[in-house]
Amino acid sequence: MDDGGPGLRDAPGLGAGDPHACLHAISEGNDLPPDAAAALFERMMEGDVPPVLTAALLASLRTKGESVAEIVAAARAMRKRSARLTTSP
């Protein structure tokens, strides 16, 4: 997919993971830059993005086709919040 070039990287709010800016970029067929994807998924995992907007973002990513950087960002955000369980043998 298209990474949007320098113009996309400079889009207002994108690097900060602004969900509306990210949704706009994704809906135009652009892959999110790694820093924007990381910030977006951090905000989503923190609960800062309303559920309807989260659904729109995830559906748009699926429609566009997720980039490796977007999948890595999502996995890192989830792993950061995972709880380590210890078990006895």
Secondary structure, 3 states (H helix, E strand, C coil): CECCHHHHHCCCCCCCCCHHHHHHHHHCCECCCHHHHHHHHHHHHHCCCCHHHHHHHHHHHHHHCCCHHHHHHHHHHHHHCCCCCCCCC
